């Protein structure tokens, strides 16, 4: 499960980087940047949901102090 979370974080950062590249190099076409940002939001929501479901089913355990 740890590798899935890491992969999702890498995809989120990659999508954010893609949006930044489209913003800097875009020549009036903001639809590509909007799609990249929409992917980032979707991946972030999916990761949050995955973490909540994983915690509910006991796949993740909180740290004990």
C-alpha positions in Angstrom: 0.0 0.0 0.0 2.9 2.3 0.7 4.0 2.0 -3.0 0.6 3.0 -4.2 0.6 6.1 -2.1 4.1 7.1 -3.3 3.1 6.5 -6.9 0.0 8.6 -6.5 2.1 11.4 -5.0 4.6 11.2 -7.9 1.7 11.4 -10.4 0.2 14.4 -8.5 3.6 16.3 -8.6 4.0 15.3 -12.3 0.6 16.7 -13.2 1.4 19.9 -11.4 4.7 20.2 -13.3 2.9 19.6 -16.5 0.5 22.3 -15.8 3.3 24.7 -15.0 5.0 23.9 -18.3 1.8 24.5 -20.2 1.4 27.8 -18.3 4.9 29.0 -19.2 5.1 27.7 -22.7 1.4 28.0 -23.6 0.6 30.2 -26.5 -2.9 31.2 -25.6 -4.2 27.6 -25.2 -5.1 27.3 -21.5 -7.2 24.1 -22.0 -4.1 21.9 -21.7 -3.2 23.6 -18.4 -6.7 23.2 -17.1 -6.8 19.5 -18.0 -3.5 19.0 -16.1 -4.8 20.8 -13.1 -8.1 18.8 -13.2 -6.1 15.6 -13.3 -4.1 16.9 -10.2 -7.3 17.6 -8.3 -8.8 14.3 -9.3 -5.7 12.4 -8.2 -5.6 14.3 -4.9 -9.2 13.4 -4.2 -8.6 9.8 -5.1 -5.5 9.6 -2.8 -7.4 11.1 0.1 -10.3 8.6 -0.5 -7.8 5.8 -0.7 -6.2 6.8 2.6 -9.5 7.1 4.4 -10.7 3.7 3.1 -7.4 2.1 4.0 -7.6 3.5 7.5 -11.2 2.3 7.9 -10.2 -1.2 6.9 -7.1 -1.3 9.0 -4.5 -1.2 6.2 -3.0 1.9 7.9 -2.3 2.2 11.6 -1.6 5.4 13.4 1.8 5.9 15.1 1.8 5.1 18.8 3.8 7.4 21.0 
